[in-house]
């Protein structure tokens, strides 16, 4: 995995601005700690930072390939999982390769198929290709948004990068956030709308989109989206088909020239990945290492709930023993969850999921000491129906995003000046705009119609936010994390499975459970869904309250322009007990909500955010 940056202006000589592409690329050193490189000509500046995973010598970038006298240049962040299939096809067309890297295969695929190469790729990617002869730029992002890609069009310039901070390093890009941006942040956050970078000058290439840019035009176009298709399989065929797809997706993602491990919570999704990976390792005479996350003394304070019914640790150890992995528990200090809120914020460039982010940051930091690549179980809940809002009637019938059902409560904590923001209207707009894009079949009944909407919303919104989180927390520690459940073949297949099969035996993720009965023990197959772990320790609560009191008592704290100080003070004085409704998702209430406010204040301060409403 890597980081990419670029500045293109076909109307301006950029030769003397090398220092700018250097500064932009320097923001990506953690994404690519092994090496860096640049491509420069009169109108194009490209930068790259590399994390070596495959072909240390042959995969260096920017990569240039000359075919029939025409020069093509690539900067690329990602991994192709069907590299050898594509290489075989391209060899049959007469192409030759100087490396065994997926980088050269991706570039050659574009040279041969043009934009249609995107239909050939199975992988995660964000890349830019420059066709020197035609003066054309081609930027693309993978179908589900596993890898990030931000851009800005300023006059005749196209500026892009893997992270928001990369664009902010360019002198054309300001830290201005207008009324739309701050409304979006306060209504949808920590999620963002597809295509939004919150800052006025920054947009995001949405998942499944590409950009073409030339002296004549700029185009942003979608090349992949979910399709509604008739489903013809019975239950037994669905179980067999899903098992085959999943095993193939996991197996393809075990490639690399560097040490690889997996996350293992003891839940269904991570256990499935670890089991398949472990078997693959054993077949090669190796032993898989797995990692779980826990918090100091958490067993003494854990509180079961609808969203988190059981603790993970005993289940992780149970699964590890079953698959015979070398298991390691990362024990996180509660106080570190607070001290690393800043690191997590800077990794994401926006306020995130508070200690959920900082704990993942710390976990990735620990894993990176021994491993360069890890596989993780994100996305299974969104595509197979793992959350309570898929099976709880009150939740799935809510006329809004099911993870943001209490938008009006957000208004309650805002300062008088911010209460004029159209918080609820913003959520309603994005919700209804998304529903308008959901593909349907003519013969759907009302329940199936709603379920298709719900799965679409989860894939396009909730899942993308979790993928963003995983990418930023891992890559800021120079760790590549792969997500087999985000294989587009798997996602498209699951999208069309009827609910009666998807929720087989009346269970959340019922079909997925049945497809894993030959891979996992019954205890794990039947274990109720439990989300990413959080701390319940009073030490953490005391620490976030102490930090928030400092902010509230400092007249220059920028967040005081946004929130109602009195109401926030009441929440802090109650140790978070008076804030019982999740700010977002399942777990962001009480102390986690206070931690989110700490991150919001940090963001306003560190990024020198200029809010204009």
N, C-alpha and C positions, 0 to 999 in steps of 0.2 A: 504494500500500500504506500501511498505517496501523497504529495500535495502539489497542486498546479496553480500557476498564476499567469496572467497575460494582459498586455495592452496593445490594441490594434487600432491604427488610424491611417487610412489610406490617403488622407489629405494632408498629412503632416509628417515631416521628417523627425523620427523618434531616435535617431542615432545618438544624440547627445543626452538621452534620458535613461541611460543604462542604470544609473543609481536608483531610479524609481523601481524598476523591475527587481533589482537586488533587494530593496527594502520590502517590497511585497512578498518576495519569495522567502525572505528571512523569517516572516511570521509563521512559516510552515515547517520550521526545522524539527519540531517535535513529531510532525506527521512523517517526516522523512529524515531521520538522523544519520543515515549512512553516507549520503552524497547529495550533491546539488549540481545543477547545470543550467545553461541559458542558451537561447537562440535569439539572435538579433539581426534584423536588417532594417532598411529605411522605414518601413511601416509596421513592423511586427516585432514585439518583444515578448518572449515566452520564458517562463521560469519553472523549474521543477526541483522538488526535494524527494529523495527516494528512501523508502524502507525496503531493503532487499528481502524478497521472499522466494523468487524464482530466478535462476540464471544470473548470478552476481556480476558476471562479466558482460554477457550479451544483452542485458536488459536496461542498460544505461540510457538516460534521457536528458534533454530532448533527443528523440530518435529521428534520424533523417534517412529516407529511402528514395533512391532515384530510379524511376522506371520510364523507359523510352525518352530519356532526356528531361523528364519533369521531376521536380523535387517536391517531396511531401515531408512535412515535419509534424511530429506528434509529441504532446505532453499528456500524460495519462495517470489517473489514480484509480486503481481497481484490480480486478482479477477475473479472467475468463476461465470458466470451468469446462468449457468444451474446446479448449485450445487445440488438442490433437486432432479432433474431428475436423476443425476448420483448416488446420495445417494440411491434412491429407487432401481435402478438397482443393486447396490452393496449389499444392504441388501438382495435382492432376491438370491444372490449367497452365503449368509451366513456370510458376514462380519459384524462386530459390530463397533460402533463408540463411542468414549469417549467425543465427542464435536459436536457442530453443525457448525463448521467452514468449509469453503471451503478448507482450508489447509489440513485437514485430508482426505477430499474427493479426492483431487488431489493426495495425496500420496497413498491412497488405490486404486485409479484408475490405477496408475502405477504398483502397486503390482499385480493387477489382469490382466490388459491388456498389461503390458509392454510398449514398445515404441508406440504401437497402441493406447494408451490412448490419444495421441495428436489428433487423429481423433474424439474423443468424446467431447473434450472441446469446450465450447463457452465462451470465456473470453479473458482477457489480462494478459500476464504472462511472467516471466522469472524465471526459477527455476533450482535447482541442486538437484539431488537425488543420494545418495550413497548406493549401495548394498554391505553391509559388507561381506557377504558370498562369493560373486563372485568377489569382488574387482572391481566393475564397477561404473563409474560415468556417469550420464545422465544429460546433460544440454540442455535446450530448451527455445526458444523464440516464442511468439505468432505470428500468421500468418501474421499480417500486421505491426508488429514492434511498437506497442503502448508502450510496456515496453522495456527498454534497457538492453543489456547484452554484455559486453566486455570480451575479454580473451587474453591470451598470452601463447604460448608453448615455454618454455625455457629449453632446454635439455630434461630431463625426467619430468619436472614440468609442470602442467597445473595450471594457475593462472587466476581467473575470478573475475568480480565485476560488479555492476550496473552502475558504472560511470568510466570515464577515470581516474579521480583523485584517485579512489580506487586502480587501478593497479599501478599508479605512486607511491603509498605509499609502494610498495614492492621493496626491494633492488635490485631485478633482473631487474627491468624495468627502462630504461633510458628515458631521454627527447629528444633523438636524432630524428630529422626529416630529412630524406634524400631527394634527388632530386625528387623522385616520390611523397613523401608526400607534399613537399612545392609546387610542380607543381599542385597537386590535389587541395590543399587549394586555390591557386591563380586562378585556372581555373574553379573549380566547386563551391567553397565556396560562401555562408555559407553552402551549401550542402556538403555531403561527399558520396563517392561511397559506395554501399552496401558492407559491410564486412570490411570497412576501419575505422581505428581509428586515422589516420594521423600520429601519432607517430610510429616510426619503430617497436617498440616492442609490439604494441597493435593492435589487430584486433577486429572486431565486429561480433557477431553472426548475420547473416542477418535475416530479418523477415522470418518466416516460415521455419527455420532451427533448427536442433538439433546437439549436439555433444555427441558421446560416447567415453569414455576414460578408458583404462584399462592398466595393466602392459604390454600387448601385442600390443595395437594399439590406435591410435587417428583417429576418423572419424568425418567429418563435412558433414551433409546430409540435403537436402531440403525435407520437408515432405508436404508442402502446396504451391501451386502456382495457378495462374489464369488459367482456362481452357476455351477453345473455344467450345461452344456448340450451336447446332441449337436452335433457338428461335421460339416458336410455338404460342405464345399468340397474340391476337389482342389488340388494344389500350385500350378498356374497361377492358379487363382481366388484362392488365399490370397495369393500374391505381389501380385496386382493390388489386392485388397481392402486389404491392409496398406499399400501405397503410398498409396492414396487416403485412408485414415484418418489416416496420419501427416502427409501434406502438409496436410490440412485442420486438424489439431490445431496444427501449427506456424503456419500462416497466420493462424488465429484469434488467436494470441497475439502478433501483431505490432502490435496496436492501441495507441494512446496519443498524448498531446499533448506528449510529452517525448522526448529522445534515447534511442535503443534500440540495443543491441549484442548480440553473442553471445560465449559462451565457445567456444574452439576448441582442443582438445588434439591434433587430428589423428587421433583415434580415430573409430570408425564413428558413434557416437551424436551427438557434438557436431558432426561434419562434416556429417551429414545435416541438422541444424537450421540450421547456417550456410549450407549450399547453398541450401536452400529460402528462407531469409531474404534471402540475397544476390540471388536471382532476383526476389523481391518488391520489393526496393529498386531494382534496375535498371529494373524495369517502371515505377517512379515517378521515374526519373531521379536516383536517389541511390546512394551506395556504402556498403555495410555495413562496420562496423568490428568486428574480431574480436580476442579476447584469449587468450593462453596464459600458462601459469605455468612458470617455470624457476628454478633456484637457482644462485647464483654458483659457477662452476667445477664444476658438477655433471657435466659431460661427462668430467671426469678421474677421477670416483669412482663412476660409475654401475655397479651390479652387476645383471646380468640374473638373473631367477628365474622360477619357475613362475607367480607372481602378477604379476610386472612384467617381461615379456620384452624390451621395447624402451623407449627413451626417447622422449619426445613431440616435442621441439622441431622436428626435421627434418620430421616428419609434419605438424605444424601449419603450417609454412611451405609445404610441398608443397600442402596443401589450400587454403590462402589464395590461392596463385597460381592454382590451378585455378578457384576460384569468384570470383577477382578481388575480394578484400576488402582493406580497409586494416588490415593485421595489426600488432598490438603485442604484444611479449613483455614480461611483467612479471617482471623479474629480482629475486628475493627474496634478501636478505642472510641468510646462515645464522644469524648472531647474532640477527637480528630474530625468527626463529622462536621463540627462547627468550624474548626480552623481551616478545613479544606473547602468550605463553601466558596471562597474566593477563587481557588484553583478551578473548581468546577464551573464557576461563572465565566472565567476567562476562556476556558476550553470551549464553552458553547457560544460565547459572545452575547448572550441574552440570559435573563433570569430563567432558571430551569426548575427542576423538581426537587430543589433544596437538598436535603440529606440523602434522598434517593440518588441524586447525581453524585454527591461527594463520596458516598459509600462505594459507588461503582468506580469512581475515579481512583479511590484508594485500592480497590480490588485489582484493577488493571495495573496499577503501579506495582503491586506485589507480584502479579503474574508475570509482568515483563522482566522481572529479574532472571527468569529461567526460560521464558517462551516468547516467541515473536508472533505466533498465530494462535487464536482460540476460536472455537465454535460455540455458538450460543443459541438458545431456544426461542428468541423473540419471534413474534408474528403468528405462532400457532393459535393463540387465543383469538386473534382478530379474524382469522380465516376459517377456524373450525368452531367458534362459538364458546369461548372459555370464560367470559366475564358474566357476572350476574345479570347484566342488562340484556343478555340474549335470552334468558329464561324467566326473568321476573317480569310479569305482565305490566306492572306499573312503570317499570323502567323502559321496556321496549316500546311501550305506547306513548312515552313522553314525546311531546312535539318539539323536540330539540335534540342536540347532541346528548346522548345518555350519560356521558362523563362530565357534562357541564349543565346539570339540571337546575342549578340554583344561582343563575346569573344575577338575579335581583339582589342577592346577598352581597355581591361584589360592589354594587352601588353604595351599600350601607357604610362601607369602610373608607369611602373616598372623601377628600376634602371638598368644601363647598364649591371651589372653583372647578373641580373635576366632575362634580355631579351632573353637569350639563352634557357630559359626553354621552353619546347614544350607545350605551353598553348593550342593552338588550336588543336594540335594533341591529347592531353589528352582528350579534350571534344569529339572530333570525335571518339576516341577509345571507350569511355564509351557509347556514343550514339549508335554507330553501334553494339557494343556488346549487348546492351539492345534490339535493334531491332531484333537481331538474336534469341532472346528468346521469342519473342511475339508469342503466339499461334494463328493460323488462321483457318478459314474454307475454303474449296476449292472453294466455290461459291461466295466469296466476290468480289464486284466490287472495283475499285481503290479507290473510296472515302471511302467505308466501311473498306477497308484494312488500309487506313491511320488513320481513326478514332480509330480502334482497337489498332494501334500502339500508338496513342496519349494517349488513356486512360491507356494503360499499363505503358507508361513512367510516367504519372502523379501519378499513384498508387505506382509505385516502386521507384520513385525519389522525386517528389515535395511533395507528401503526407507524406512520411516518414520523410522528413526534418521538416515539420510542426508538426508532432507528436513528434519528438525529442524535438523541441522547447517547446511544451506544457508540456511534461513530466518534463523537467529540470526546467522550470520556476515555475511550480506548486509544484513539490516535494521539491524544495529547500526552499519552504515555508510550507512544511508539509501539503500540500493540494493535495488530490487525485482528478484528473480530468478524467472523463470517456467520451468516444467518441462513441455514439451509431451508427453513420454512418460508423464506422470501424468494424462493425459486419461482419465477413467473409461471412455469408450467403447473406447479403445485397450486398456486394462488388462483389461476384461471380455472383449473379443474374444480377446486373446492367451491368457487363462487357459484357454480351451477348445480351443486349437489342439493337435492330437495331437503328441507328441514327435517322431515321425518326420518331420513337416512343420516343426515349430519348429526342429529341429536338421538342417535340410536339408543334404544333401551331407556329413553327418557332422561339421558344424562347430558350435561355439558360436554362437548367434544366426544360424544358417544361413538361416532364412526372412527375417529382417530384412536380412541381406546381399543376398539375391536381390531383395528389394523396392526396394533402393536402387541397383541396377545402372544405372538410367537417370538417376540423380541425381548419383552420385559416380564417380570414376575407379576402375578395377579395383584399383589399388594400395591404396586406402583400404578398399574393399569386402572385400579379402582380408586386411587387416592383423589380426594376432592381438590379442585384447583386452589392453589395458594399463590398469591402474587409475589413479586420481588420483595424480599424482607426489609423490614424497617426496625428501628430501635424503639423500645418502650421505656428505656432507662431514665429515671429522674435526673441523673447527672446531665444528660443531653438537654432535657427540658430547662434545667437551671441555667445551662450555658447559653442557650439561644435567648432566653429571657434577659439574661445579663447583657448580652450583646445588643439586643433590641432596646433595652433601657438606655444604653449609651447613645444610640442613634436618636431616640426620642428626646433625650436631654441635651442634645447638641443642636442649637438653633440653626446651624449651617447645613444640617443634614438635608440633602436634596429631596428625600422622600417625603418630607414634611409638606412639600408643595402638592403632593399627590394624595396622601391619606389623611384621614381625620385623626389627629393625634390623640384626642380623648378616647375615641373608640378603640384604637390600637393599644393604648395604655391599659384599658380595661381587660383586653384579651391577654396581655402580658401579665397583668396582676393576677389573673385567674390561672396562670401557668398554662394557658391555652385551652382550659376546660370550657370556656364560654364560646369557643368556636368549634362546633361539632359537625359542621357540614363541610365535606371535602371541597377545597378550592378547585381541585381538578382531579379527575380519575377516581381512585379508590382510597388513597391514603393521605392526601394532603390536607390534614385538618390539625387543629391544636398546635403543638410544637412545630410540626412541619410547615404550617402556614406562616408562623412567625419566622422560620428560617427562610421561607420564600421572600418575605418582606426585607430581610437582611440582604439577600441577593439583589433584590430590586434597588435598594439603596446603593449597594456596591456598584451596580451597573451604571446608574446615573452619575456616580462620582468618577469611577475609573475611566469610563468611556467619554466623560465630559459631554453627556447627552444634552443637546439643546432642544428643549421641547417648546413648540409654538402651537398654540391653539386659539 
